[in-house]
Amino acid sequence: MASVQLEGVQKIYDGGARAHIAVHNIDLEIGDGELVVLVGPSGCGKTTTLRMIAGLESVTRGTLRIGGRVVNDVPPKDRDIAMVFQNYALYPHMTVRENMGFALSLRHVPRSEVDARVHDAATILGIEELLDRRPRQLSGGQRQRVALGRAIVRHPQVFLFDEPLSNLDAKLRVQMRREIARLHRQLEATMVYVTHDQVEAMTLGNRIVVMNAGRVQQVGAPLELYERPDNAFVATFIGSPPMNLIPSRLTRDGGLRVVADDGAFSVPAPGEWGALLGGGAERRIVFGVRPEHLRIEPSETTSGISARLDLVEPMGAELYLSLRAGQHDLMARVPPQPLPPLGSDIVLGVDGAHVHCFDVDSSARLS
């Protein structure tokens, strides 16, 4: 296997005066044997970045290395990578065995070695009994395993995955996530995985690269991004339901407190946030709290957030509550419990050990 390094990598689609920068100056190192997930909304540049690594898109500026070798001008077939696509891309007239071994046959690998590699990959994926079937005889999950097997038999330096599970139903996506995680542990392979699904990113990646508008927002381990997001975008993209963000004021009036900009609530702020005020009396901030760090308090409590209960979504082991506090919509995630009728007011307590503070202008994390 091999490491992958991107140094100042840019992708610009030249339209003359209307040139579009799809990827801005990415600096990223993916270690040998690491599984790194590129995640972000549609149009954020994650698939373009993957395609540059694969050689399917040219690098406009910067340097791209695989295994220490600069590959900016190396054709895809000579990069020693294997790519698994969203649409499987299986040949319908070939059997599973033929599909998995086709790339090796094109390289004139001896027949005996092709058969051995196909058999080994089929054993790893548990599809030995499917080798003589054609793609039309397979389910979506089985086709995805065949696409994985076709990549495995090549023994590449790097595996590239372009949203490989997006065509599967929810239950099968969970199963295939586990299969890919197990495959990574078994092969100890370098893998770069692209998805728009933050749940896939959190459960699969050794590290996650969060992208938006062609720029890397943060790189880190899943829990690092969840617990200490660098900015408001990462805070709302990682975590489900997303973090509540409320424009507020940090003030010393009546003790160090966070006051919503419309005065809808006032809650104590962590003591260390006092340093953010400097010598001033107050500062505009964006206050962040995740739904799971809100709790329902007795109605007589005066130090919490008073909010109207608009919707209850039972999720089995927990409830998702949609609420309205002044001008602000909030989400809370709480254990199952009796609740007042919709439209009633409830009081939410805030876990002060898990609150966040972001700059109003830059959206960068302050606390």
Sequence and secondary structure as in RCSB ss.txt:
>XXXX:A:sequence
MASVQLEGVQKIYDGGARAHIAVHNIDLEIGDGELVVLVGPSGCGKTTTLRMIAGLESVTRGTLRIGGRVVNDVP
PKDRDIAMVFQNYALYPHMTVRENMGFALSLRHVPRSEVDARVHDAATILGIEELLDRRPRQLSGGQRQRVALGR
AIVRHPQVFLFDEPLSNLDAKLRVQMRREIARLHRQLEATMVYVTHDQVEAMTLGNRIVVMNAGRVQQVGAPLEL
YERPDNAFVATFIGSPPMNLIPSRLTRDGGLRVVADDGAFSVPAPGEWGALLGGGAERRIVFGVRPEHLRIEPSE
TTSGISARLDLVEPMGAELYLSLRAGQHDLMARVPPQPLPPLGSDIVLGVDGAHVHCFDVDSSARLS
>XXXX:A:secstr
   EEEEEEEEEE  GGG EEEEEEEEEEE TT EEEEE STTSSHHHHHHHHHTSS  SEEEEEETTEE TT  
GGGS EEEE TT    TTS HHHHHHHHHHHTT  HHHHHHHHHHHHHHHT GGGTTS GGGS HHHHHHHHHHH
HHTT  SEEEEESTTTTS HHHHHHHHHHHHHHHHHHT EEEEEES HHHHHHH SEEEEEETTEEEEEE HHHH
HHS SBHHHHHHSSSS  EEEEEEEE TTSSEEEETTSS EEE  GGGGGGGTTSSEEEEEEEE GGGEEEE TT
 SSSEEEEEEEEEE SSSEEEEEEETTEEEEEEE S     TT EEEEEE GGGEEEEETTT BB  
